[in-house]
Amino acid sequence: MPPFSYELHEIAHLAVAPVRIATHVAHSWWKSPVNPLSYTPFARNLVASAEVFERLTRRYHKPGFGLSSTIVAGKTVPIVERIVWERPFCQLRHFQRQFDGPIGEAQQKLLIVAPMSGHHATLLRGTVEAFLPYYDVYITDWIDARTIPVAQDGFDLDDYIDYLIAICAYLSKAHDGVSLHTLGVCQPSVPLIAAIALMEAAESPHAPASMTLMGGPIDTRRSPTKVNLLAQERGSAWFRRHCICRVPYGYRGVGREVYPGFLQLAGFMAMNVDRHVNAHVDLFNHLVEGDGDSAEKHRDFYDEYLSVMDLTAEFYLQTVDTVFVRHALPDGHMRHRGERVDLAAIHRVGLLTVEGENDDISGIGQTAAAHELCRNIPQSMKADHLQNKVGHYGVFNGSRFRNEIAPRIREFHQSIAPPARAFGPTLTLVQSN
């Protein structure tokens, strides 16, 4: 890839700006109720075309979680979203439930480790929402690398693992005596299990009660997908030459070497071109037919899916080399700051693996490989769940996740952890700052 690809991407976006403006004007006029022609089939087709064009050329910004309430024990409970721990490349968000009145819900903690793989943590909004009625939920919200000045130190896989160890220590110290469960979705499965192995090797009192690994690349040699085969075929040097760019002027991180989010998004969409083309054709038809509900579902999904972030070059390249090229973790060669990551050291932390039958990112068996590697975890503290009829996204979102996978995770937590400390007879409403 040319060294100025990021600049070319920005230039291309600016080049269509005049067309976007003209399209916006046309959309507004032909949809306006004061225009008598707005009710004609011609106008509906024109308005639909304008919206599809606008959405295909828009710059999508990071959305919010937008979770204002949940239902606990049949009662609606407000939620206040707070940042409770912060480092340059990560914010730990707490979805604090504001209880008012008597409730007996146990307050087990759940740390959701969001993937740092191009999309924002908000892609896991549905994951967070499904667990809010049952847990005190936290999530790692990774920061877009292009927004971080070069003067700030870099961030690699070792730093990622350090962050997870520090977060577990923070949650353990802040909530003494309450069980902490961890859940890694896709990419973080490797750094999460590595962090726990290091904590166990050090006999850390802050190790969590369990880890749930969902669709993660523990051993990508099992049922390899197109993504895995590409990495194996190209090798680490190829990714360095073709996937790394410098952040251009206009961003705080100008000059920082990154793996751009738009490249990752292009790769994801290229794997299912027909599906995305058909989705936008369907959007056009829904708009022409006046099917507002279906059109809104499309908007909600793609507003999230098309919002991407950049990753630091060092994190991306170290992950590719360690996980996908050398298979360092399953081969026992992975190191963290010179110390070998030994999964056999894990003996107190429960392990649940979740895989999707139709996952085209992490094939069947790649995540379950963790069970063989964590040979000193008692069998009573291990479980595997293969969810039928779901792909990679369905492992952590959608109706099957809510109705089948999430309940299985809760059952597993209940089977391995002692009962968490319950609330007393009365709780006073927790006021936000």
Backbone hydrogen bonds, N-H to C=O, Kabsch-Sander energy under -0.5 kcal/mol:
donor,donor_aa,acceptor,acceptor_aa,energy
5,S,2,P,-1.5
8,L,4,F,-2.3
9,H,5,S,-2.3
10,E,6,Y,-2.1
11,I,7,E,-2.7
12,A,8,L,-2.5
13,H,9,H,-1.7
14,L,10,E,-2.2
15,A,11,I,-2.3
16,V,12,A,-1.1
17,A,14,L,-1.3
20,R,16,V,-2.5
21,I,17,A,-2.3
22,A,18,P,-2.2
23,T,19,V,-2.6
24,H,20,R,-2.4
25,V,21,I,-2.2
26,A,22,A,-2.3
27,H,23,T,-2.7
28,S,24,H,-2.4
29,W,25,V,-2.4
30,W,26,A,-2.7
31,K,27,H,-1.0
32,S,28,S,-0.9
35,N,32,S,-1.5
38,S,35,N,-2.1
39,Y,36,P,-0.7
40,T,37,L,-1.7
44,R,40,T,-2.0
45,N,41,P,-2.2
46,L,42,F,-2.1
47,V,43,A,-2.9
48,A,44,R,-2.3
49,S,45,N,-2.3
50,A,46,L,-2.3
51,E,47,V,-2.2
52,V,48,A,-2.3
53,F,49,S,-2.4
54,E,50,A,-2.4
55,R,51,E,-2.5
56,L,52,V,-2.0
57,T,53,F,-1.3
58,R,54,E,-0.5
60,Y,58,R,-0.7
61,H,59,R,-0.5
68,S,66,G,-0.9
70,T,77,V,-2.2
72,V,70,T,-0.5
72,V,75,K,-2.9
75,K,72,V,-1.8
77,V,70,T,-3.6
79,I,68,S,-2.5
80,V,96,Q,-2.5
81,E,79,I,-0.5
82,R,80,V,-0.5
82,R,94,H,-2.6
84,V,82,R,-0.7
84,V,92,L,-2.4
85,W,92,L,-0.8
87,R,90,C,-2.9
90,C,87,R,-1.4
91,Q,141,D,-2.0
92,L,85,W,-3.1
93,R,91,Q,-0.7
93,R,139,I,-2.7
94,H,82,R,-3.2
95,F,137,V,-2.4
96,Q,80,V,-2.3
96,Q,94,H,-1.2
97,R,95,F,-0.5
98,Q,78,P,-3.0
99,F,97,R,-1.2
101,G,427,L,-2.8
103,I,424,G,-0.6
107,Q,421,R,-1.1
108,Q,106,A,-0.5
109,K,179,S,-3.1
110,L,136,D,-2.3
111,L,181,H,-3.1
112,I,110,L,-0.7
112,I,138,Y,-3.0
113,V,111,L,-0.7
113,V,183,L,-3.4
114,A,112,I,-0.9
117,S,115,P,-0.8
120,H,307,S,-0.7
123,L,120,H,-2.0
124,L,121,A,-2.3
125,R,122,T,-1.9
128,V,124,L,-2.6
129,E,125,R,-2.7
130,A,126,G,-1.9
131,F,127,T,-1.1
131,F,128,V,-0.7
132,L,128,V,-1.4
134,Y,131,F,-1.8
135,Y,131,F,-1.8
136,D,108,Q,-2.6
137,V,95,F,-0.5
137,V,135,Y,-0.9
138,Y,110,L,-2.6
139,I,93,R,-2.1
140,T,112,I,-1.9
141,D,91,Q,-3.1
141,D,139,I,-0.6
142,W,140,T,-0.7
143,I,89,F,-2.0
145,A,310,D,-2.1
147,T,144,D,-1.8
148,I,145,A,-1.4
152,Q,149,P,-1.6
160,Y,156,D,-2.2
161,I,157,L,-2.2
162,D,158,D,-2.3
163,Y,159,D,-2.6
164,L,160,Y,-2.0
165,I,161,I,-2.2
166,A,162,D,-2.5
167,I,163,Y,-2.6
168,C,164,L,-2.4
169,A,165,I,-2.0
170,Y,166,A,-2.4
171,L,167,I,-2.8
172,S,168,C,-2.3
173,K,169,A,-2.6
174,A,170,Y,-2.5
175,H,171,L,-1.2
176,D,173,K,-0.6
178,V,175,H,-1.8
181,H,109,K,-2.7
182,T,210,S,-2.0
183,L,111,L,-2.6
184,G,212,T,-2.9
185,V,113,V,-1.7
185,V,183,L,-0.5
186,C,184,G,-0.7
186,C,214,M,-3.4
189,S,186,C,-2.3
190,V,187,Q,-1.2
192,L,188,P,-2.7
193,I,189,S,-2.2
194,A,190,V,-2.2
195,A,191,P,-2.5
196,I,192,L,-2.2
197,A,193,I,-2.0
198,L,194,A,-2.2
199,M,195,A,-2.1
200,E,196,I,-2.7
201,A,197,A,-2.5
202,A,198,L,-1.4
203,E,200,E,-1.6
204,S,199,M,-3.1
207,A,204,S,-1.1
209,A,180,L,-3.1
210,S,180,L,-0.9
211,M,350,G,-2.3
212,T,182,T,-2.0
213,L,211,M,-0.5
213,L,352,L,-2.6
214,M,184,G,-2.7
214,M,212,T,-0.5
215,G,213,L,-0.6
215,G,354,V,-2.9
218,I,216,G,-1.6
219,D,366,Q,-1.1
222,R,219,D,-1.5
229,L,225,T,-2.6
230,L,226,K,-2.2
231,A,227,V,-1.8
232,Q,228,N,-2.2
233,E,229,L,-2.5
234,R,230,L,-2.7
235,G,231,A,-2.2
239,F,235,G,-1.1
240,R,236,S,-1.7
241,R,237,A,-2.0
242,H,238,W,-2.3
243,C,239,F,-2.1
244,I,240,R,-0.6
245,C,258,V,-2.6
247,V,256,R,-2.3
251,Y,248,P,-0.9
253,G,146,R,-2.7
254,V,251,Y,-1.5
255,G,247,V,-2.7
256,R,253,G,-2.6
258,V,245,C,-3.2
259,Y,311,L,-3.0
263,L,260,P,-0.7
264,Q,260,P,-1.4
265,L,261,G,-2.7
266,A,262,F,-2.0
267,G,263,L,-2.1
268,F,264,Q,-2.4
269,M,265,L,-2.7
270,A,266,A,-2.1
271,M,267,G,-1.1
271,M,268,F,-0.5
272,N,268,F,-0.5
272,N,269,M,-1.0
273,V,270,A,-0.8
276,H,272,N,-1.9
277,V,273,V,-2.7
278,N,274,D,-2.7
279,A,275,R,-1.8
280,H,276,H,-1.8
281,V,277,V,-2.1
282,D,278,N,-2.7
283,L,279,A,-2.0
284,F,280,H,-2.1
285,N,281,V,-2.2
286,H,282,D,-2.9
287,L,283,L,-2.4
288,V,284,F,-2.2
289,E,285,N,-2.4
290,G,286,H,-0.8
291,D,286,H,-2.6
292,G,290,G,-1.7
295,A,291,D,-1.9
296,E,292,G,-2.2
297,K,293,D,-1.9
298,H,294,S,-1.8
299,R,295,A,-2.3
300,D,296,E,-2.7
301,F,297,K,-2.1
302,Y,298,H,-2.5
303,D,299,R,-2.5
304,E,300,D,-1.1
305,Y,301,F,-2.8
306,L,302,Y,-2.3
307,S,304,E,-1.1
308,V,306,L,-0.7
309,M,118,G,-3.2
311,L,259,Y,-2.2
313,A,257,E,-2.2
315,F,155,F,-0.7
316,Y,312,T,-2.3
317,L,313,A,-2.8
318,Q,314,E,-1.9
319,T,315,F,-2.2
320,V,316,Y,-2.5
321,D,317,L,-2.5
322,T,318,Q,-2.7
323,V,319,T,-2.8
324,F,319,T,-0.8
324,F,320,V,-1.2
325,V,320,V,-1.6
326,R,321,D,-2.8
328,A,322,T,-2.4
331,D,327,H,-1.7
332,G,328,A,-0.5
332,G,329,L,-1.3
333,H,328,A,-2.5
334,M,328,A,-1.4
336,H,339,E,-3.2
337,R,335,R,-0.5
339,E,336,H,-1.9
341,V,334,M,-3.1
342,D,340,R,-0.9
343,L,341,V,-0.7
345,A,342,D,-1.8
346,I,343,L,-1.5
350,G,209,A,-2.6
350,G,348,R,-0.5
351,L,381,M,-2.8
352,L,211,M,-2.2
353,T,383,A,-2.0
354,V,213,L,-2.7
355,E,385,H,-2.4
357,E,387,Q,-2.8
358,N,390,V,-2.9
359,D,356,G,-1.5
363,G,361,I,-0.6
366,Q,363,G,-1.9
369,A,365,G,-1.0
370,A,367,T,-1.9
371,H,368,A,-1.9
372,E,368,A,-0.5
372,E,369,A,-0.6
373,L,369,A,-1.5
374,C,370,A,-2.5
375,R,373,L,-1.3
377,I,374,C,-1.4
381,M,378,P,-2.3
382,K,379,Q,-1.6
383,A,351,L,-1.9
385,H,353,T,-2.8
387,Q,355,E,-3.2
387,Q,385,H,-0.6
388,N,386,L,-0.6
390,V,387,Q,-0.7
395,V,391,G,-0.7
395,V,392,H,-1.0
396,F,393,Y,-1.2
397,N,393,Y,-0.7
402,R,398,G,-2.3
403,N,399,S,-2.8
404,E,400,R,-2.2
405,I,400,R,-1.8
406,A,401,F,-3.3
408,R,404,E,-1.1
409,I,405,I,-2.1
410,R,406,A,-2.2
411,E,407,P,-2.3
412,F,408,R,-2.0
413,H,409,I,-2.2
414,Q,410,R,-2.2
415,S,411,E,-1.6
416,I,412,F,-1.2
417,A,413,H,-2.0
431,Q,429,L,-0.6
